[in-house]
Amino acid sequence: MRNTEPLEVNVMQRIRDDLNECLGEKLKVRANKGRKIVVENMAVLEETYPHVFVVRVETKAAPSQRVSYTYADIITRTVELSRPDSEEGLFGWLNC
């Protein structure tokens, strides 16, 4: 029997499953904001939803700010998440 579910749905579900295993953990977030602006912060993964995930970012400007990103941001590498201790990316399997 062939799998009729689109490949994109499988990838996004796998990303969400991987993130669910990291709930409450501190992660390094690297986000490309456009126009050659890249922001790197430490954040705690708070929630995952069907289409987005939420992190609490700690910065000097805003001591506790919640930011949401989509799973598509990870697929397009607009947002990269890694473990702060090893700098190991969370989605190494995504590098095709």
Phi and psi restraints in degrees (range 20) as a CNS / XPLOR table:
assign (resid 1 and name C) (resid 2 and name N)
       (resid 2 and name CA) (resid 2 and name C) 1.0 -82.6 20.0 2
assign (resid 2 and name N) (resid 2 and name CA)
       (resid 2 and name C) (resid 3 and name N) 1.0 146.3 20.0 2
assign (resid 2 and name C) (resid 3 and name N)
       (resid 3 and name CA) (resid 3 and name C) 1.0 -81.3 20.0 2
assign (resid 3 and name N) (resid 3 and name CA)
       (resid 3 and name C) (resid 4 and name N) 1.0 117.5 20.0 2
assign (resid 3 and name C) (resid 4 and name N)
       (resid 4 and name CA) (resid 4 and name C) 1.0 -93.4 20.0 2
assign (resid 4 and name N) (resid 4 and name CA)
       (resid 4 and name C) (resid 5 and name N) 1.0 -1.2 20.0 2
assign (resid 4 and name C) (resid 5 and name N)
       (resid 5 and name CA) (resid 5 and name C) 1.0 -75.6 20.0 2
assign (resid 5 and name N) (resid 5 and name CA)
       (resid 5 and name C) (resid 6 and name N) 1.0 133.8 20.0 2
assign (resid 5 and name C) (resid 6 and name N)
       (resid 6 and name CA) (resid 6 and name C) 1.0 -60.4 20.0 2
assign (resid 6 and name N) (resid 6 and name CA)
       (resid 6 and name C) (resid 7 and name N) 1.0 145.9 20.0 2
assign (resid 6 and name C) (resid 7 and name N)
       (resid 7 and name CA) (resid 7 and name C) 1.0 -58.0 20.0 2
assign (resid 7 and name N) (resid 7 and name CA)
       (resid 7 and name C) (resid 8 and name N) 1.0 -38.7 20.0 2
assign (resid 7 and name C) (resid 8 and name N)
       (resid 8 and name CA) (resid 8 and name C) 1.0 -59.9 20.0 2
assign (resid 8 and name N) (resid 8 and name CA)
       (resid 8 and name C) (resid 9 and name N) 1.0 -38.6 20.0 2
assign (resid 8 and name C) (resid 9 and name N)
       (resid 9 and name CA) (resid 9 and name C) 1.0 -65.8 20.0 2
assign (resid 9 and name N) (resid 9 and name CA)
       (resid 9 and name C) (resid 10 and name N) 1.0 -41.6 20.0 2
assign (resid 9 and name C) (resid 10 and name N)
       (resid 10 and name CA) (resid 10 and name C) 1.0 -60.8 20.0 2
assign (resid 10 and name N) (resid 10 and name CA)
       (resid 10 and name C) (resid 11 and name N) 1.0 -43.4 20.0 2
assign (resid 10 and name C) (resid 11 and name N)
       (resid 11 and name CA) (resid 11 and name C) 1.0 -66.0 20.0 2
assign (resid 11 and name N) (resid 11 and name CA)
       (resid 11 and name C) (resid 12 and name N) 1.0 -46.0 20.0 2
assign (resid 11 and name C) (resid 12 and name N)
       (resid 12 and name CA) (resid 12 and name C) 1.0 -65.0 20.0 2
assign (resid 12 and name N) (resid 12 and name CA)
       (resid 12 and name C) (resid 13 and name N) 1.0 -36.9 20.0 2
assign (resid 12 and name C) (resid 13 and name N)
       (resid 13 and name CA) (resid 13 and name C) 1.0 -67.5 20.0 2
assign (resid 13 and name N) (resid 13 and name CA)
       (resid 13 and name C) (resid 14 and name N) 1.0 -38.2 20.0 2
assign (resid 13 and name C) (resid 14 and name N)
       (resid 14 and name CA) (resid 14 and name C) 1.0 -66.1 20.0 2
assign (resid 14 and name N) (resid 14 and name CA)
       (resid 14 and name C) (resid 15 and name N) 1.0 -40.0 20.0 2
assign (resid 14 and name C) (resid 15 and name N)
       (resid 15 and name CA) (resid 15 and name C) 1.0 -61.5 20.0 2
assign (resid 15 and name N) (resid 15 and name CA)
       (resid 15 and name C) (resid 16 and name N) 1.0 -46.1 20.0 2
assign (resid 15 and name C) (resid 16 and name N)
       (resid 16 and name CA) (resid 16 and name C) 1.0 -61.7 20.0 2
assign (resid 16 and name N) (resid 16 and name CA)
       (resid 16 and name C) (resid 17 and name N) 1.0 -42.5 20.0 2
assign (resid 16 and name C) (resid 17 and name N)
       (resid 17 and name CA) (resid 17 and name C) 1.0 -61.4 20.0 2
assign (resid 17 and name N) (resid 17 and name CA)
       (resid 17 and name C) (resid 18 and name N) 1.0 -43.3 20.0 2
assign (resid 17 and name C) (resid 18 and name N)
       (resid 18 and name CA) (resid 18 and name C) 1.0 -62.8 20.0 2
assign (resid 18 and name N) (resid 18 and name CA)
       (resid 18 and name C) (resid 19 and name N) 1.0 -40.6 20.0 2
assign (resid 18 and name C) (resid 19 and name N)
       (resid 19 and name CA) (resid 19 and name C) 1.0 -67.7 20.0 2
assign (resid 19 and name N) (resid 19 and name CA)
       (resid 19 and name C) (resid 20 and name N) 1.0 -35.9 20.0 2
assign (resid 19 and name C) (resid 20 and name N)
       (resid 20 and name CA) (resid 20 and name C) 1.0 -60.0 20.0 2
assign (resid 20 and name N) (resid 20 and name CA)
       (resid 20 and name C) (resid 21 and name N) 1.0 -30.9 20.0 2
assign (resid 20 and name C) (resid 21 and name N)
       (resid 21 and name CA) (resid 21 and name C) 1.0 -72.2 20.0 2
assign (resid 21 and name N) (resid 21 and name CA)
       (resid 21 and name C) (resid 22 and name N) 1.0 -16.0 20.0 2
assign (resid 21 and name C) (resid 22 and name N)
       (resid 22 and name CA) (resid 22 and name C) 1.0 -106.0 20.0 2
assign (resid 22 and name N) (resid 22 and name CA)
       (resid 22 and name C) (resid 23 and name N) 1.0 8.1 20.0 2
assign (resid 22 and name C) (resid 23 and name N)
       (resid 23 and name CA) (resid 23 and name C) 1.0 -55.4 20.0 2
assign (resid 23 and name N) (resid 23 and name CA)
       (resid 23 and name C) (resid 24 and name N) 1.0 132.4 20.0 2
assign (resid 23 and name C) (resid 24 and name N)
       (resid 24 and name CA) (resid 24 and name C) 1.0 85.3 20.0 2
assign (resid 24 and name N) (resid 24 and name CA)
       (resid 24 and name C) (resid 25 and name N) 1.0 -6.9 20.0 2
assign (resid 24 and name C) (resid 25 and name N)
       (resid 25 and name CA) (resid 25 and name C) 1.0 -87.3 20.0 2
assign (resid 25 and name N) (resid 25 and name CA)
       (resid 25 and name C) (resid 26 and name N) 1.0 152.1 20.0 2
assign (resid 25 and name C) (resid 26 and name N)
       (resid 26 and name CA) (resid 26 and name C) 1.0 -83.9 20.0 2
assign (resid 26 and name N) (resid 26 and name CA)
       (resid 26 and name C) (resid 27 and name N) 1.0 131.2 20.0 2
assign (resid 26 and name C) (resid 27 and name N)
       (resid 27 and name CA) (resid 27 and name C) 1.0 -131.9 20.0 2
assign (resid 27 and name N) (resid 27 and name CA)
       (resid 27 and name C) (resid 28 and name N) 1.0 157.5 20.0 2
assign (resid 27 and name C) (resid 28 and name N)
       (resid 28 and name CA) (resid 28 and name C) 1.0 -94.7 20.0 2
assign (resid 28 and name N) (resid 28 and name CA)
       (resid 28 and name C) (resid 29 and name N) 1.0 125.6 20.0 2
assign (resid 28 and name C) (resid 29 and name N)
       (resid 29 and name CA) (resid 29 and name C) 1.0 -111.0 20.0 2
assign (resid 29 and name N) (resid 29 and name CA)
       (resid 29 and name C) (resid 30 and name N) 1.0 126.2 20.0 2
assign (resid 29 and name C) (resid 30 and name N)
       (resid 30 and name CA) (resid 30 and name C) 1.0 -119.8 20.0 2
assign (resid 30 and name N) (resid 30 and name CA)
       (resid 30 and name C) (resid 31 and name N) 1.0 112.6 20.0 2
assign (resid 30 and name C) (resid 31 and name N)
       (resid 31 and name CA) (resid 31 and name C) 1.0 -118.6 20.0 2
assign (resid 31 and name N) (resid 31 and name CA)
       (resid 31 and name C) (resid 32 and name N) 1.0 130.6 20.0 2
assign (resid 31 and name C) (resid 32 and name N)
       (resid 32 and name CA) (resid 32 and name C) 1.0 -87.8 20.0 2
assign (resid 32 and name N) (resid 32 and name CA)
       (resid 32 and name C) (resid 33 and name N) 1.0 112.8 20.0 2
assign (resid 32 and name C) (resid 33 and name N)
       (resid 33 and name CA) (resid 33 and name C) 1.0 -93.5 20.0 2
assign (resid 33 and name N) (resid 33 and name CA)
       (resid 33 and name C) (resid 34 and name N) 1.0 2.7 20.0 2
assign (resid 33 and name C) (resid 34 and name N)
       (resid 34 and name CA) (resid 34 and name C) 1.0 93.7 20.0 2
assign (resid 34 and name N) (resid 34 and name CA)
       (resid 34 and name C) (resid 35 and name N) 1.0 164.1 20.0 2
assign (resid 34 and name C) (resid 35 and name N)
       (resid 35 and name CA) (resid 35 and name C) 1.0 50.3 20.0 2
assign (resid 35 and name N) (resid 35 and name CA)
       (resid 35 and name C) (resid 36 and name N) 1.0 42.8 20.0 2
assign (resid 35 and name C) (resid 36 and name N)
       (resid 36 and name CA) (resid 36 and name C) 1.0 61.6 20.0 2
assign (resid 36 and name N) (resid 36 and name CA)
       (resid 36 and name C) (resid 37 and name N) 1.0 24.2 20.0 2
assign (resid 36 and name C) (resid 37 and name N)
       (resid 37 and name CA) (resid 37 and name C) 1.0 -101.9 20.0 2
assign (resid 37 and name N) (resid 37 and name CA)
       (resid 37 and name C) (resid 38 and name N) 1.0 118.9 20.0 2
assign (resid 37 and name C) (resid 38 and name N)
       (resid 38 and name CA) (resid 38 and name C) 1.0 -120.9 20.0 2
assign (resid 38 and name N) (resid 38 and name CA)
       (resid 38 and name C) (resid 39 and name N) 1.0 128.2 20.0 2
assign (resid 38 and name C) (resid 39 and name N)
       (resid 39 and name CA) (resid 39 and name C) 1.0 -112.1 20.0 2
assign (resid 39 and name N) (resid 39 and name CA)
       (resid 39 and name C) (resid 40 and name N) 1.0 129.9 20.0 2
assign (resid 39 and name C) (resid 40 and name N)
       (resid 40 and name CA) (resid 40 and name C) 1.0 -119.0 20.0 2
assign (resid 40 and name N) (resid 40 and name CA)
       (resid 40 and name C) (resid 41 and name N) 1.0 129.6 20.0 2
assign (resid 40 and name C) (resid 41 and name N)
       (resid 41 and name CA) (resid 41 and name C) 1.0 -145.0 20.0 2
assign (resid 41 and name N) (resid 41 and name CA)
       (resid 41 and name C) (resid 42 and name N) 1.0 161.0 20.0 2
assign (resid 41 and name C) (resid 42 and name N)
       (resid 42 and name CA) (resid 42 and name C) 1.0 -90.3 20.0 2
assign (resid 42 and name N) (resid 42 and name CA)
       (resid 42 and name C) (resid 43 and name N) 1.0 142.1 20.0 2
assign (resid 42 and name C) (resid 43 and name N)
       (resid 43 and name CA) (resid 43 and name C) 1.0 -150.2 20.0 2
assign (resid 43 and name N) (resid 43 and name CA)
       (resid 43 and name C) (resid 44 and name N) 1.0 159.4 20.0 2
assign (resid 43 and name C) (resid 44 and name N)
       (resid 44 and name CA) (resid 44 and name C) 1.0 -110.6 20.0 2
assign (resid 44 and name N) (resid 44 and name CA)
       (resid 44 and name C) (resid 45 and name N) 1.0 128.0 20.0 2
assign (resid 44 and name C) (resid 45 and name N)
       (resid 45 and name CA) (resid 45 and name C) 1.0 -72.6 20.0 2
assign (resid 45 and name N) (resid 45 and name CA)
       (resid 45 and name C) (resid 46 and name N) 1.0 118.3 20.0 2
assign (resid 45 and name C) (resid 46 and name N)
       (resid 46 and name CA) (resid 46 and name C) 1.0 -99.8 20.0 2
assign (resid 46 and name N) (resid 46 and name CA)
       (resid 46 and name C) (resid 47 and name N) 1.0 -48.2 20.0 2
assign (resid 46 and name C) (resid 47 and name N)
       (resid 47 and name CA) (resid 47 and name C) 1.0 -144.2 20.0 2
assign (resid 47 and name N) (resid 47 and name CA)
       (resid 47 and name C) (resid 48 and name N) 1.0 153.4 20.0 2
assign (resid 47 and name C) (resid 48 and name N)
       (resid 48 and name CA) (resid 48 and name C) 1.0 -126.0 20.0 2
assign (resid 48 and name N) (resid 48 and name CA)
       (resid 48 and name C) (resid 49 and name N) 1.0 138.2 20.0 2
assign (resid 48 and name C) (resid 49 and name N)
       (resid 49 and name CA) (resid 49 and name C) 1.0 -124.3 20.0 2
assign (resid 49 and name N) (resid 49 and name CA)
       (resid 49 and name C) (resid 50 and name N) 1.0 173.3 20.0 2
assign (resid 49 and name C) (resid 50 and name N)
       (resid 50 and name CA) (resid 50 and name C) 1.0 -55.9 20.0 2
assign (resid 50 and name N) (resid 50 and name CA)
       (resid 50 and name C) (resid 51 and name N) 1.0 -31.9 20.0 2
assign (resid 50 and name C) (resid 51 and name N)
       (resid 51 and name CA) (resid 51 and name C) 1.0 -123.9 20.0 2
assign (resid 51 and name N) (resid 51 and name CA)
       (resid 51 and name C) (resid 52 and name N) 1.0 -11.3 20.0 2
assign (resid 51 and name C) (resid 52 and name N)
       (resid 52 and name CA) (resid 52 and name C) 1.0 -140.0 20.0 2
assign (resid 52 and name N) (resid 52 and name CA)
       (resid 52 and name C) (resid 53 and name N) 1.0 164.4 20.0 2
assign (resid 52 and name C) (resid 53 and name N)
       (resid 53 and name CA) (resid 53 and name C) 1.0 -131.8 20.0 2
assign (resid 53 and name N) (resid 53 and name CA)
       (resid 53 and name C) (resid 54 and name N) 1.0 154.1 20.0 2
assign (resid 53 and name C) (resid 54 and name N)
       (resid 54 and name CA) (resid 54 and name C) 1.0 -120.7 20.0 2
assign (resid 54 and name N) (resid 54 and name CA)
       (resid 54 and name C) (resid 55 and name N) 1.0 133.4 20.0 2
assign (resid 54 and name C) (resid 55 and name N)
       (resid 55 and name CA) (resid 55 and name C) 1.0 -122.5 20.0 2
assign (resid 55 and name N) (resid 55 and name CA)
       (resid 55 and name C) (resid 56 and name N) 1.0 150.2 20.0 2
assign (resid 55 and name C) (resid 56 and name N)
       (resid 56 and name CA) (resid 56 and name C) 1.0 -101.5 20.0 2
assign (resid 56 and name N) (resid 56 and name CA)
       (resid 56 and name C) (resid 57 and name N) 1.0 114.8 20.0 2
assign (resid 56 and name C) (resid 57 and name N)
       (resid 57 and name CA) (resid 57 and name C) 1.0 -96.1 20.0 2
assign (resid 57 and name N) (resid 57 and name CA)
       (resid 57 and name C) (resid 58 and name N) 1.0 136.6 20.0 2
assign (resid 57 and name C) (resid 58 and name N)
       (resid 58 and name CA) (resid 58 and name C) 1.0 -107.8 20.0 2
assign (resid 58 and name N) (resid 58 and name CA)
       (resid 58 and name C) (resid 59 and name N) 1.0 113.2 20.0 2
assign (resid 58 and name C) (resid 59 and name N)
       (resid 59 and name CA) (resid 59 and name C) 1.0 -130.3 20.0 2
assign (resid 59 and name N) (resid 59 and name CA)
       (resid 59 and name C) (resid 60 and name N) 1.0 166.3 20.0 2
assign (resid 59 and name C) (resid 60 and name N)
       (resid 60 and name CA) (resid 60 and name C) 1.0 -68.6 20.0 2
assign (resid 60 and name N) (resid 60 and name CA)
       (resid 60 and name C) (resid 61 and name N) 1.0 -36.0 20.0 2
assign (resid 60 and name C) (resid 61 and name N)
       (resid 61 and name CA) (resid 61 and name C) 1.0 -71.3 20.0 2
assign (resid 61 and name N) (resid 61 and name CA)
       (resid 61 and name C) (resid 62 and name N) 1.0 -39.8 20.0 2
assign (resid 61 and name C) (resid 62 and name N)
       (resid 62 and name CA) (resid 62 and name C) 1.0 -132.7 20.0 2
assign (resid 62 and name N) (resid 62 and name CA)
       (resid 62 and name C) (resid 63 and name N) 1.0 103.1 20.0 2
assign (resid 62 and name C) (resid 63 and name N)
       (resid 63 and name CA) (resid 63 and name C) 1.0 -56.6 20.0 2
assign (resid 63 and name N) (resid 63 and name CA)
       (resid 63 and name C) (resid 64 and name N) 1.0 -29.0 20.0 2
assign (resid 63 and name C) (resid 64 and name N)
       (resid 64 and name CA) (resid 64 and name C) 1.0 -150.8 20.0 2
assign (resid 64 and name N) (resid 64 and name CA)
       (resid 64 and name C) (resid 65 and name N) 1.0 99.8 20.0 2
assign (resid 64 and name C) (resid 65 and name N)
       (resid 65 and name CA) (resid 65 and name C) 1.0 -125.5 20.0 2
assign (resid 65 and name N) (resid 65 and name CA)
       (resid 65 and name C) (resid 66 and name N) 1.0 131.5 20.0 2
assign (resid 65 and name C) (resid 66 and name N)
       (resid 66 and name CA) (resid 66 and name C) 1.0 -91.9 20.0 2
assign (resid 66 and name N) (resid 66 and name CA)
       (resid 66 and name C) (resid 67 and name N) 1.0 134.0 20.0 2
assign (resid 66 and name C) (resid 67 and name N)
       (resid 67 and name CA) (resid 67 and name C) 1.0 -131.3 20.0 2
assign (resid 67 and name N) (resid 67 and name CA)
       (resid 67 and name C) (resid 68 and name N) 1.0 138.9 20.0 2
assign (resid 67 and name C) (resid 68 and name N)
       (resid 68 and name CA) (resid 68 and name C) 1.0 -113.6 20.0 2
assign (resid 68 and name N) (resid 68 and name CA)
       (resid 68 and name C) (resid 69 and name N) 1.0 147.0 20.0 2
assign (resid 68 and name C) (resid 69 and name N)
       (resid 69 and name CA) (resid 69 and name C) 1.0 -134.6 20.0 2
assign (resid 69 and name N) (resid 69 and name CA)
       (resid 69 and name C) (resid 70 and name N) 1.0 158.3 20.0 2
assign (resid 69 and name C) (resid 70 and name N)
       (resid 70 and name CA) (resid 70 and name C) 1.0 -95.8 20.0 2
assign (resid 70 and name N) (resid 70 and name CA)
       (resid 70 and name C) (resid 71 and name N) 1.0 161.8 20.0 2
assign (resid 70 and name C) (resid 71 and name N)
       (resid 71 and name CA) (resid 71 and name C) 1.0 -67.7 20.0 2
assign (resid 71 and name N) (resid 71 and name CA)
       (resid 71 and name C) (resid 72 and name N) 1.0 -28.6 20.0 2
assign (resid 71 and name C) (resid 72 and name N)
       (resid 72 and name CA) (resid 72 and name C) 1.0 -63.6 20.0 2
assign (resid 72 and name N) (resid 72 and name CA)
       (resid 72 and name C) (resid 73 and name N) 1.0 -30.5 20.0 2
assign (resid 72 and name C) (resid 73 and name N)
       (resid 73 and name CA) (resid 73 and name C) 1.0 -60.5 20.0 2
assign (resid 73 and name N) (resid 73 and name CA)
       (resid 73 and name C) (resid 74 and name N) 1.0 -34.8 20.0 2
assign (resid 73 and name C) (resid 74 and name N)
       (resid 74 and name CA) (resid 74 and name C) 1.0 -73.5 20.0 2
assign (resid 74 and name N) (resid 74 and name CA)
       (resid 74 and name C) (resid 75 and name N) 1.0 -42.5 20.0 2
assign (resid 74 and name C) (resid 75 and name N)
       (resid 75 and name CA) (resid 75 and name C) 1.0 -61.6 20.0 2
assign (resid 75 and name N) (resid 75 and name CA)
       (resid 75 and name C) (resid 76 and name N) 1.0 -41.4 20.0 2
assign (resid 75 and name C) (resid 76 and name N)
       (resid 76 and name CA) (resid 76 and name C) 1.0 -85.0 20.0 2
assign (resid 76 and name N) (resid 76 and name CA)
       (resid 76 and name C) (resid 77 and name N) 1.0 0.0 20.0 2
assign (resid 76 and name C) (resid 77 and name N)
       (resid 77 and name CA) (resid 77 and name C) 1.0 63.3 20.0 2
assign (resid 77 and name N) (resid 77 and name CA)
       (resid 77 and name C) (resid 78 and name N) 1.0 25.0 20.0 2
assign (resid 77 and name C) (resid 78 and name N)
       (resid 78 and name CA) (resid 78 and name C) 1.0 -71.3 20.0 2
assign (resid 78 and name N) (resid 78 and name CA)
       (resid 78 and name C) (resid 79 and name N) 1.0 -32.2 20.0 2
assign (resid 78 and name C) (resid 79 and name N)
       (resid 79 and name CA) (resid 79 and name C) 1.0 -124.7 20.0 2
assign (resid 79 and name N) (resid 79 and name CA)
       (resid 79 and name C) (resid 80 and name N) 1.0 133.5 20.0 2
assign (resid 79 and name C) (resid 80 and name N)
       (resid 80 and name CA) (resid 80 and name C) 1.0 -124.0 20.0 2
assign (resid 80 and name N) (resid 80 and name CA)
       (resid 80 and name C) (resid 81 and name N) 1.0 133.6 20.0 2
assign (resid 80 and name C) (resid 81 and name N)
       (resid 81 and name CA) (resid 81 and name C) 1.0 -114.9 20.0 2
assign (resid 81 and name N) (resid 81 and name CA)
       (resid 81 and name C) (resid 82 and name N) 1.0 139.4 20.0 2
assign (resid 81 and name C) (resid 82 and name N)
       (resid 82 and name CA) (resid 82 and name C) 1.0 -145.8 20.0 2
assign (resid 82 and name N) (resid 82 and name CA)
       (resid 82 and name C) (resid 83 and name N) 1.0 163.4 20.0 2
assign (resid 82 and name C) (resid 83 and name N)
       (resid 83 and name CA) (resid 83 and name C) 1.0 -81.6 20.0 2
assign (resid 83 and name N) (resid 83 and name CA)
       (resid 83 and name C) (resid 84 and name N) 1.0 132.9 20.0 2
assign (resid 83 and name C) (resid 84 and name N)
       (resid 84 and name CA) (resid 84 and name C) 1.0 -67.3 20.0 2
assign (resid 84 and name N) (resid 84 and name CA)
       (resid 84 and name C) (resid 85 and name N) 1.0 -29.9 20.0 2
assign (resid 84 and name C) (resid 85 and name N)
       (resid 85 and name CA) (resid 85 and name C) 1.0 -77.0 20.0 2
assign (resid 85 and name N) (resid 85 and name CA)
       (resid 85 and name C) (resid 86 and name N) 1.0 -35.3 20.0 2
assign (resid 85 and name C) (resid 86 and name N)
       (resid 86 and name CA) (resid 86 and name C) 1.0 -113.5 20.0 2
assign (resid 86 and name N) (resid 86 and name CA)
       (resid 86 and name C) (resid 87 and name N) 1.0 -7.4 20.0 2
assign (resid 86 and name C) (resid 87 and name N)
       (resid 87 and name CA) (resid 87 and name C) 1.0 60.3 20.0 2
assign (resid 87 and name N) (resid 87 and name CA)
       (resid 87 and name C) (resid 88 and name N) 1.0 16.2 20.0 2
assign (resid 87 and name C) (resid 88 and name N)
       (resid 88 and name CA) (resid 88 and name C) 1.0 -79.4 20.0 2
assign (resid 88 and name N) (resid 88 and name CA)
       (resid 88 and name C) (resid 89 and name N) 1.0 126.0 20.0 2
assign (resid 88 and name C) (resid 89 and name N)
       (resid 89 and name CA) (resid 89 and name C) 1.0 -65.3 20.0 2
assign (resid 89 and name N) (resid 89 and name CA)
       (resid 89 and name C) (resid 90 and name N) 1.0 145.8 20.0 2
assign (resid 89 and name C) (resid 90 and name N)
       (resid 90 and name CA) (resid 90 and name C) 1.0 -75.2 20.0 2
assign (resid 90 and name N) (resid 90 and name CA)
       (resid 90 and name C) (resid 91 and name N) 1.0 -24.7 20.0 2
assign (resid 90 and name C) (resid 91 and name N)
       (resid 91 and name CA) (resid 91 and name C) 1.0 -120.7 20.0 2
assign (resid 91 and name N) (resid 91 and name CA)
       (resid 91 and name C) (resid 92 and name N) 1.0 53.7 20.0 2
assign (resid 91 and name C) (resid 92 and name N)
       (resid 92 and name CA) (resid 92 and name C) 1.0 -59.5 20.0 2
assign (resid 92 and name N) (resid 92 and name CA)
       (resid 92 and name C) (resid 93 and name N) 1.0 -31.2 20.0 2
assign (resid 92 and name C) (resid 93 and name N)
       (resid 93 and name CA) (resid 93 and name C) 1.0 -66.4 20.0 2
assign (resid 93 and name N) (resid 93 and name CA)
       (resid 93 and name C) (resid 94 and name N) 1.0 -18.3 20.0 2
assign (resid 93 and name C) (resid 94 and name N)
       (resid 94 and name CA) (resid 94 and name C) 1.0 -78.5 20.0 2
assign (resid 94 and name N) (resid 94 and name CA)
       (resid 94 and name C) (resid 95 and name N) 1.0 -19.2 20.0 2
assign (resid 94 and name C) (resid 95 and name N)
       (resid 95 and name CA) (resid 95 and name C) 1.0 -72.1 20.0 2
assign (resid 95 and name N) (resid 95 and name CA)
       (resid 95 and name C) (resid 96 and name N) 1.0 102.9 20.0 2
